[in-house]
Amino acid sequence: MTCSFLALGTHFGKVFLLDIQGNITQKFEIVQVFGLYTREGFHENFDCPIKVVALHPQFTRSNYKQFVTGGNKLLLYERNWLNRWKTSVLHEGEGTITNIKWRANLIAWANNVGVKIYDISTKQRITNVLRDNVSLRPDMYPCSLCWKDNTTLIVGWGSSIKICAVKERNPTEMRDLPSRYVEIVSAFETEFFICGLAPLADQLVTLFFVKENSDQMDEELCARPRLDIIQPLPESCEEISSDALTVRNFQDNECRDYRLEHSEGESLFYIISPKDIVVAKERDQDDHIDWLVQKKKYEEALMAAEISFKNIKRHDVQKIGMDYINHLVDTGDYDSALKQRKCLSPSYLPRGDLRLRPAIYEMILHEFLKTDYEGFATLIREWPGDLYNNMAIVQAVTDHLKRDPTNSTLLTTLAELYTYDQRYDRALEIYLRLRHKDVYQLIHKHDLFSSIEDKIVLLMDFDKEKAVDMLLDNEDKISIDKVVEELADRPELLHVYLHKLFKRDHHKGQKYHERQIGLYAEYDRPNLLPFLRDSTHCPLEKALEICQQRNFVEETVFLLSRMGNCRRALQMIMEELADVDKAIEFAKDQDDAELWDDLISYSIDKPPFITGLLNNIGTHVDPILLIRRIKEGMEIPNLRDSLVKILHDYNLQILLREGCKKILVADSLSLLQKMHRTQMRGVRVDEENICESCHTSILPSDMAKTFNVVVFHCRHMFHKECLPSSGTFCNICSAKRRGPGSGILEMKK
């Protein structure tokens, strides 16, 4: 048997292959090891009937190397390296072998005496489990075997079940004993006779042969077989479920006529009788929910569906919830419906095409509004607005707000209700009052820019950055002039808006640049100088006046230099900032000899300034001009280092000049060579070319005659006789350099 078909043997020695629907797919007249998908097989004649065959657990359609057979002997067939079959007798002499089960390296078999286990890896017999009830005929009540896992064997015989665990023996105790031994971990009696066993997780599936007393006669009659699930305990068992099976002719069957087989890896169990094969499978959660709904136990069905929602296939949580609510409403049990509202409403009530009556949704919303504001708000967010009467719920929320006017949860929920009702202005007012983060989303989504023209200050107070970005992104809907007008009384907000506008475009807000000077000076001095540098619309006189009033030296210096008063600017740097480095940098930027002279004059009696000039002047002004003006005997800090730097800078300039000269000479030579190669190339002359003087073909009609042609590098061509006597330059090109008409005059000469 495999998971895709059943192999069914008959008393007449025939084998049928059935699919899981019971249809015959193949038929075999001779019992043998036969490849279903290959031509390979094995056939052997035996001196007695074969009762059972067990294949190696890794036996496949293309790889079968070991199997055992049971009759009067237990025979092991193995393939050797020559691909031939070798036969070994594992056991004989105790009667007919009635059952064999092979798992991993362990083979278990049963005969009339008991059950043996053989370890094929060590080639040792491990144990012998004796038959308990020897009064029962072994041919009428055969032994049932099944492996729960690789080391746990379950034995059922008569009404007795034993669970045997194969364990490793302590190496110190081995001596001549097998390396493994068997410990019976559970043994108990059952009410009926065992026909088959199969594992089901930690439980057992048992097939029982049942006899019951007749009411009319004193004899026992064969009843329907039972399929039970039991929980084994050390000395007893607990019944989990029990089902009586109806099979044909069950009154005439005996215990030996039933078999139980299972498909490993699947919860499928096959009950085999002489006339029927019954397929049983484990009941799933869908079956359980069917039973609960049928019994109208909706609350339990909902709980079961929610717990197993990932595994159920035929049921839907919302559908069960809808049936439950309809059942409660139909029976008039409104109190029970309300008691269950908090577990039913959010999760189970339908919201799609399949819906309940609006009154049910409103009833639940009203109950939540009375006791649980947060739960009410959650339902309003999750439920579509057309499930209930929106105006009725709005009125109910408004009534509650009269008692608690500052409740933010109710206010937010009311804004959501207004939004669904398309009363966006009311929703906007609430969001702004609450400073709710969704206010900008509401404005964008429903294009409410016309409604916020008088609320710009509120938006800016809530979140300046978001508000300004929104206003600038929608200039076509709210003009710059309108925003400036609304923010006129809040200059700090106006500055934020105009500053971002200027960063986006230096020209859009040009008419407000004069106002921005004062705004930057008041609220954002660090950005005043960058603004003055970048703006081309800023009135310099006004800016200078403001900066001088506030004693902004750096900004004043910039404005003075921008207005052309560089000497005054330099004077401010030297006198008010006393920063020689800035003064030198300013002089470098202006690149004016008079400024350098002023700087030297101002610094000549200040030794620290002289040091700064000596360290930085060398590449812009001849240092000798400064050195000559230094008074004799003046003590100058770090003079030696400064002079060394001047000499180093001078040497560096000489090296740079020499390097530049070498590069220039090399480039000139390379270009000259390139020009020479170009001029040495030939020039194609054909009948299409004309003389630039007489405008006739440059080539004579009779090529046999001698002729002279002059071709200049500019590609102008002349007959030699058409050129002036000198003929060393192109008259056309030289005429362009000298002026109009000069070339024609030259030709006439």
Sequence and secondary structure as in RCSB ss.txt:
>XXXX:A:sequence
MTCSFLALGTHFGKVFLLDIQGNITQKFEIVQVFGLYTREGFHENFDCPIKVVALHPQFTRSNYKQFVTGGNKLL
LYERNWLNRWKTSVLHEGEGTITNIKWRANLIAWANNVGVKIYDISTKQRITNVLRDNVSLRPDMYPCSLCWKDN
TTLIVGWGSSIKICAVKERNPTEMRDLPSRYVEIVSAFETEFFICGLAPLADQLVTLFFVKENSDQMDEELCARP
RLDIIQPLPESCEEISSDALTVRNFQDNECRDYRLEHSEGESLFYIISPKDIVVAKERDQDDHIDWLVQKKKYEE
ALMAAEISFKNIKRHDVQKIGMDYINHLVDTGDYDSALKQRKCLSPSYLPRGDLRLRPAIYEMILHEFLKTDYEG
FATLIREWPGDLYNNMAIVQAVTDHLKRDPTNSTLLTTLAELYTYDQRYDRALEIYLRLRHKDVYQLIHKHDLFS
SIEDKIVLLMDFDKEKAVDMLLDNEDKISIDKVVEELADRPELLHVYLHKLFKRDHHKGQKYHERQIGLYAEYDR
PNLLPFLRDSTHCPLEKALEICQQRNFVEETVFLLSRMGNCRRALQMIMEELADVDKAIEFAKDQDDAELWDDLI
SYSIDKPPFITGLLNNIGTHVDPILLIRRIKEGMEIPNLRDSLVKILHDYNLQILLREGCKKILVADSLSLLQKM
HRTQMRGVRVDEENICESCHTSILPSDMAKTFNVVVFHCRHMFHKECLPSSGTFCNICSAKRRGPGSGILEMKK
>XXXX:A:secstr
  SS EEEE TTS EEEE TTS EEEEESS  EE SSSS EE    SS   EEEE TT  SS   EEEEESSEEE
EEEE TTS EEEEEEEESSS   EEEEETTEEEEE SSEEEEEETTTTEEEEEEE S TTS TTTS  EEEEEET
TEEEEEETTEEEEEEEEE  GGG TTS SEEEEEEEEEE SSEEEEEEEETTEEEEEEE EEE SSSSSEEE   
EEEEEEE SS EEEEEEEE   TTGGG  GGG EEEEETTTTEEEEE SS EEEEE   HHHHHHHHHHTT HHH
HHHHHHHTTTT SS  HHHHHHHHHHHHHHTT HHHHHHTHHHHHHHHS  SSS   HHHHHHHHHHHHHH HHH
HHHHHHHS GGGS HHHHHHHHHHHHHH TT HHHHHHHHHHHHHTT HHHHHHHHHHHT TTHHHHHHHHT GG
GSTT HHHHHHH HHHHHHHHHHTTTTS HHHHHHHTTT HHHHHHHHHHHHHH TTTTGGGHHHHHHHHHHH G
GGHHHHHHH SSS HHHHHHHHHHTT HHHHHHHHHHTT HHHHHHHIIIII  HHHHHHHHHHHT HHHHHHHH
HHHTT HHHHHHHHHHSTTTS HHHHHHHS TT   TTHHHHHHHHHHHHHHHHHHHHHHHHHHHHHHHHHHHHH
HHHHTS     TT B TTT SBSS S TTS   EEE TTS EEEGGGS SS  S HHHHHHHH TTHHHHHHH 
